[in-house]
Amino acid sequence: MACYAKRCRQLCSKQNEARVCASGESCHVEPGTTSGVCQLDF
């Protein structure tokens, strides 16, 4: 888990987002990196 400002998100990558992110979420990868966190799609 990655926690920022007391909000925790599941760590993910584009390769495993379908497995690790919850329904309705996608992996938001930081520019220049290969990993990110699951966030709800708006």
N, CA, C and O atoms as a printed pandas DataFrame, in Angstrom:
     atom_number atom_name residue_name chain_id  residue_number  x_coord  y_coord  z_coord
0              1         N          MET        A               1    0.850   -1.196    0.000
1              2        CA          MET        A               1    0.000    0.000    0.000
2              3         C          MET        A               1    0.886    1.246    0.000
3              4         O          MET        A               1    1.952    1.273    0.615
4              5         N          ALA        A               2    0.428    2.246   -0.687
5              6        CA          ALA        A               2    1.113    3.533   -0.688
6              7         C          ALA        A               2    0.193    4.541   -0.022
7              8         O          ALA        A               2   -0.978    4.661   -0.384
8              9         N          CYS        A               3    0.721    5.259    0.943
9             10        CA          CYS        A               3   -0.116    6.204    1.675
10            11         C          CYS        A               3    0.393    7.627    1.480
11            12         O          CYS        A               3    1.571    7.918    1.689
12            13         N          TYR        A               4   -0.511    8.497    1.080
13            14        CA          TYR        A               4   -0.188    9.907    0.908
14            15         C          TYR        A               4   -1.251   10.711    1.626
15            16         O          TYR        A               4   -2.443   10.527    1.379
16            17         N          ALA        A               5   -0.835   11.597    2.510
17            18        CA          ALA        A               5   -1.783   12.454    3.219
18            19         C          ALA        A               5   -2.911   11.623    3.840
19            20         O          ALA        A               5   -4.088   11.974    3.750
20            21         N          LYS        A               6   -2.521   10.524    4.465
21            22        CA          LYS        A               6   -3.444    9.646    5.195
22            23         C          LYS        A               6   -4.454    8.928    4.315
23            24         O          LYS        A               6   -5.418    8.350    4.817
24            25         N          ARG        A               7   -4.234    8.964    2.985
25            26        CA          ARG        A               7   -5.086    8.184    2.083
26            27         C          ARG        A               7   -4.241    7.048    1.533
27            28         O          ARG        A               7   -3.196    7.286    0.928
28            29         N          CYS        A               8   -4.685    5.825    1.737
29            30        CA          CYS        A               8   -3.905    4.667    1.302
30            31         C          CYS        A               8   -4.471    4.092    0.014
31            32         O          CYS        A               8   -5.685    3.976   -0.155
32            33         N          ARG        A               9   -3.580    3.741   -0.876
33            34        CA          ARG        A               9   -3.959    3.186   -2.173
34            35         C          ARG        A               9   -3.177    1.904   -2.401
35            36         O          ARG        A               9   -2.053    1.750   -1.923
36            37         N          GLN        A              10   -3.787    0.992   -3.134
37            38        CA          GLN        A              10   -3.098   -0.241   -3.503
38            39         C          GLN        A              10   -2.073    0.067   -4.592
39            40         O          GLN        A              10   -2.394    0.689   -5.605
40            41         N          LEU        A              11   -0.834   -0.378   -4.368
41            42        CA          LEU        A              11    0.192   -0.207   -5.389
42            43         C          LEU        A              11   -0.117   -1.110   -6.578
43            44         O          LEU        A              11   -0.656   -2.206   -6.418
44            45         N          CYS        A              12    0.230   -0.635   -7.769
45            46        CA          CYS        A              12   -0.077   -1.400   -8.975
46            47         C          CYS        A              12    0.874   -0.996  -10.088
47            48         O          CYS        A              12    1.658   -0.055   -9.961
48            49         N          SER        A              13    0.779   -1.732  -11.173
49            50        CA          SER        A              13    1.455   -1.347  -12.410
50            51         C          SER        A              13    0.478   -1.594  -13.545
51            52         O          SER        A              13   -0.548   -2.249  -13.360
52            53         N          LYS        A              14    0.797   -1.069  -14.718
53            54        CA          LYS        A              14   -0.096   -1.275  -15.857
54            55         C          LYS        A              14   -0.228   -2.759  -16.194
55            56         O          LYS        A              14   -1.242   -3.180  -16.752
56            57         N          GLN        A              15    0.797   -3.558  -15.856
57            58        CA          GLN        A              15    0.744   -4.978  -16.180
58            59         C          GLN        A              15   -0.217   -5.740  -15.272
59            60         O          GLN        A              15   -0.779   -6.754  -15.687
60            61         N          ASN        A              16   -0.414   -5.270  -14.039
61            62        CA          ASN        A              16   -1.238   -6.046  -13.115
62            63         C          ASN        A              16   -2.467   -5.296  -12.610
63            64         O          ASN        A              16   -3.109   -5.729  -11.653
64            65         N          GLU        A              17   -2.795   -4.175  -13.249
65            66        CA          GLU        A              17   -3.903   -3.373  -12.721
66            67         C          GLU        A              17   -5.227   -4.129  -12.694
67            68         O          GLU        A              17   -6.035   -3.931  -11.786
68            69         N          ALA        A              18   -5.456   -4.990  -13.681
69            70        CA          ALA        A              18   -6.723   -5.718  -13.718
70            71         C          ALA        A              18   -6.844   -6.677  -12.535
71            72         O          ALA        A              18   -7.948   -6.984  -12.085
72            73         N          ARG        A              19   -5.705   -7.145  -12.039
73            74        CA          ARG        A              19   -5.716   -8.104  -10.937
74            75         C          ARG        A              19   -5.719   -7.414   -9.575
75            76         O          ARG        A              19   -6.411   -7.860   -8.660
76            77         N          VAL        A              20   -4.958   -6.338   -9.430
77            78        CA          VAL        A              20   -4.789   -5.748   -8.095
78            79         C          VAL        A              20   -5.754   -4.610   -7.804
79            80         O          VAL        A              20   -6.029   -4.317   -6.640
80            81         N          CYS        A              21   -6.271   -3.964   -8.840
81            82        CA          CYS        A              21   -7.171   -2.840   -8.602
82            83         C          CYS        A              21   -8.607   -3.331   -8.501
83            84         O          CYS        A              21   -8.993   -4.302   -9.151
84            85         N          ALA        A              22   -9.385   -2.652   -7.683
85            86        CA          ALA        A              22  -10.781   -3.029   -7.488
86            87         C          ALA        A              22  -11.601   -2.682   -8.722
87            88         O          ALA        A              22  -11.151   -1.953   -9.606
88            89         N          SER        A              23  -12.801   -3.217   -8.761
89            90        CA          SER        A              23  -13.709   -2.907   -9.853
90            91         C          SER        A              23  -13.947   -1.404   -9.916
91            92         O          SER        A              23  -14.200   -0.770   -8.891
92            93         N          GLY        A              24  -13.867   -0.833  -11.111
93            94        CA          GLY        A              24  -14.071    0.599  -11.266
94            95         C          GLY        A              24  -12.832    1.424  -11.040
95            96         O          GLY        A              24  -12.872    2.652  -11.124
96            97         N          GLU        A              25  -11.717    0.754  -10.750
97            98        CA          GLU        A              25  -10.461    1.463  -10.554
98            99         C          GLU        A              25   -9.498    1.134  -11.684
99           100         O          GLU        A              25   -9.628    0.106  -12.349
100          101         N          SER        A              26   -8.539    2.015  -11.890
101          102        CA          SER        A              26   -7.459    1.732  -12.824
102          103         C          SER        A              26   -6.156    2.210  -12.206
103          104         O          SER        A              26   -6.151    2.969  -11.237
104          105         N          CYS        A              27   -5.055    1.754  -12.780
105          106        CA          CYS        A              27   -3.744    2.086  -12.232
106          107         C          CYS        A              27   -3.271    3.416  -12.805
107          108         O          CYS        A              27   -3.100    3.552  -14.016
108          109         N          HIS        A              28   -3.062    4.383  -11.941
109          110        CA          HIS        A              28   -2.551    5.684  -12.358
110          111         C          HIS        A              28   -1.049    5.708  -12.097
111          112         O          HIS        A              28   -0.607    5.856  -10.958
112          113         N          VAL        A              29   -0.280    5.563  -13.160
113          114        CA          VAL        A              29    1.169    5.467  -13.055
114          115         C          VAL        A              29    1.773    6.866  -13.124
115          116         O          VAL        A              29    1.403    7.679  -13.972
116          117         N          GLU        A              30    2.704    7.128  -12.221
117          118        CA          GLU        A              30    3.380    8.423  -12.235
118          119         C          GLU        A              30    4.262    8.528  -13.476
119          120         O          GLU        A              30    4.917    7.556  -13.851
120          121         N          PRO        A              31    4.286    9.705  -14.120
121          122        CA          PRO        A              31    5.142    9.884  -15.302
122          123         C          PRO        A              31    6.602    9.564  -14.977
123          124         O          PRO        A              31    7.124    9.997  -13.950
124          125         N          GLY        A              32    7.248    8.814  -15.847
125          126        CA          GLY        A              32    8.650    8.478  -15.658
126          127         C          GLY        A              32    8.885    7.282  -14.753
127          128         O          GLY        A              32   10.032    6.931  -14.477
128          129         N          THR        A              33    7.801    6.645  -14.283
129          130        CA          THR        A              33    7.956    5.460  -13.446
130          131         C          THR        A              33    7.131    4.325  -14.033
131          132         O          THR        A              33    6.376    4.515  -14.987
132          133         N          THR        A              34    7.287    3.151  -13.451
133          134        CA          THR        A              34    6.535    2.001  -13.936
134          135         C          THR        A              34    5.475    1.557  -12.946
135          136         O          THR        A              34    4.713    0.633  -13.226
136          137         N          SER        A              35    5.419    2.212  -11.781
137          138        CA          SER        A              35    4.426    1.815  -10.788
138          139         C          SER        A              35    3.560    2.995  -10.410
139          140         O          SER        A              35    3.943    4.153  -10.576
140          141         N          GLY        A              36    2.396    2.680   -9.902
141          142        CA          GLY        A              36    1.477    3.730   -9.490
142          143         C          GLY        A              36    0.540    3.207   -8.432
143          144         O          GLY        A              36    0.859    2.257   -7.718
144          145         N          VAL        A              37   -0.621    3.831   -8.331
145          146        CA          VAL        A              37   -1.613    3.424   -7.347
146          147         C          VAL        A              37   -2.973    3.314   -8.010
147          148         O          VAL        A              37   -3.265    3.998   -8.991
148          149         N          CYS        A              38   -3.799    2.439   -7.452
149          150        CA          CYS        A              38   -5.153    2.272   -7.965
150          151         C          CYS        A              38   -5.995    3.475   -7.565
151          152         O          CYS        A              38   -5.986    3.897   -6.409
152          153         N          GLN        A              39   -6.717    4.017   -8.527
153          154        CA          GLN        A              39   -7.607    5.133   -8.251
154          155         C          GLN        A              39   -8.915    4.916   -8.986
155          156         O          GLN        A              39   -8.952    4.310  -10.057
156          157         N          LEU        A              40   -9.984    5.419   -8.397
157          158        CA          LEU        A              40  -11.287    5.321   -9.042
158          159         C          LEU        A              40  -11.287    6.104  -10.342
159          160         O          LEU        A              40  -10.717    7.192  -10.425
160          161         N          ASP        A              41  -11.927    5.548  -11.346
161          162        CA          ASP        A              41  -12.102    6.264  -12.608
162          163         C          ASP        A              41  -13.288    7.205  -12.474
163          164         O          ASP        A              41  -14.357    6.806  -12.013
164          165         N          PHE        A              42  -13.099    8.432  -12.872
165          166        CA          PHE        A              42  -14.174    9.416  -12.777
166          167         C          PHE        A              42  -14.759    9.659  -14.155
167          168         O          PHE        A              42  -15.683   10.458  -14.301
